[in-house]
Amino acid sequence: MGMIVVTGANRGIGLALVETFRARGLDVLAVCRSSSAQLEETGAEVLSGVDVTKDGDVQQLVQHIAQRSIDVLVNNAGILRWGDSLESPQFEDMRAQFEVNTLGPIRVTSALLDCFTPGSKVAMITSRMGSIADNGSGGAYGYRMSKAALNMAAVSMARDLKARGVAVALLHPGMVATEMIGVTNGQIQPAEAAKGLVKRIDALTLETSGSFWHQNGESLPW
Ligand SMILES: NC(=O)c1ccc[n+]([C@@H]2O[C@H](COP(=O)([O-])OP(=O)(O)OC[C@H]3O[C@@H](n4cnc5c(N)ncnc54)[C@H](OP(=O)(O)O)[C@@H]3O)[C@@H](O)[C@H]2O)c1
């Protein structure tokens, strides 16, 4: 039996995913930049000091995992920078969101390729804000583009990893009460989001690999 790896595990949805997997008695490697008291309480193995935008940090992760195999990798770490608009584009913020939200999951997944075995799964925590068809309100250039680009990368990964027997899911967690959108703004709590996300990961197969799902089970448009 391999283990579950979750990035951005110290708070928010990542922390709730760790708690959900741990409640099932699974081995979880919780990866973060810096740990938290709540994360330590889960009893997960914690690896801190991993910024997903840094090659050296991700290599530390590879060395830490050593020869162990991974059942599920959840690329959850992400950032949202409000405030870019057509009148006032924030190019630095756009670049930062690409670095974390798009290139981060590619960097981590690529570095861990040798840890996957047939049956392993990769889950991308993306957003319906990255859906072009669903963009009814505009704005949020950097975040929307970074998640749309992640979606494209994840579909390529689904194609590229099929021969290895590895499936890839693109998952929207809902509007979740975390620091990202403000804990009073969410429609659901992280625990509920995590429960749905884990259901979608359970249901993922090579046949459904590369699909875009809401954690509630709805199929989302590109
Ligand atoms: N909340 C929502 O409604 C919502 C909706 C759609 C999609 N999402 C997606 O869900 C995922 C989790 O978001 P959340 O709501 O739980 O947000 P959150 O509470 O702000 O947590 C974000 C997590 O990402 C980590 N992170 C940020 N930059 C990182 C970096 N460079 N390297 C490593 N880790 C980094 C943070 O670590 P630090 O503590 O070190 O900053 C934190 O653990 C994100 O991908 C987000 O885009 C959330």
The ligand as a Gaussian input file, in Angstrom:
#p B3LYP/6-31G(d) Opt

LIG

0 1
 N      -11.625000      28.200000      -1.181000
 C      -12.298000      28.137000      -2.313000
 O      -13.476000      28.536000      -2.388000
 C      -11.663000      27.540000      -3.546000
 C      -12.433000      27.482000      -4.721000
 C      -11.879000      26.934000      -5.862000
 C      -10.595000      26.407000      -5.822000
 N       -9.859000      26.490000      -4.665000
 C       -8.505000      25.918000      -4.708000
 O       -8.331000      25.070000      -3.594000
 C       -6.938000      25.011000      -3.248000
 C       -6.783000      25.233000      -1.750000
 O       -7.260000      26.531000      -1.457000
 P       -7.789000      26.968000       0.001000
 O       -9.123000      27.545000      -0.198000
 O       -7.586000      25.889000       0.985000
 O       -6.788000      28.202000       0.261000
 P       -5.893000      28.612000       1.516000
 O       -6.601000      28.371000       2.786000
 O       -5.427000      29.981000       1.171000
 O       -4.664000      27.570000       1.435000
 C       -3.751000      27.635000       0.389000
 C       -2.677000      26.617000       0.648000
 O       -1.725000      26.682000      -0.412000
 C       -0.431000      26.845000       0.145000
 N        0.477000      27.567000      -0.739000
 C        0.324000      28.787000      -1.289000
 N        1.395000      29.121000      -2.008000
 C        2.255000      28.061000      -1.930000
 C        3.536000      27.784000      -2.460000
 N        4.185000      28.674000      -3.236000
 N        4.121000      26.593000      -2.164000
 C        3.493000      25.701000      -1.372000
 N        2.292000      25.906000      -0.829000
 C        1.674000      27.075000      -1.103000
 C       -0.681000      27.630000       1.435000
 O        0.442000      27.534000       2.266000
 P        0.946000      28.763000       3.207000
 O        0.172000      28.658000       4.477000
 O        2.398000      28.487000       3.349000
 O        0.654000      30.039000       2.463000
 C       -1.906000      26.892000       1.937000
 O       -1.541000      25.686000       2.536000
 C       -6.242000      26.071000      -4.102000
 O       -5.627000      25.459000      -5.221000
 C       -7.393000      26.938000      -4.569000
 O       -7.119000      27.609000      -5.779000
 C      -10.367000      27.029000      -3.542000

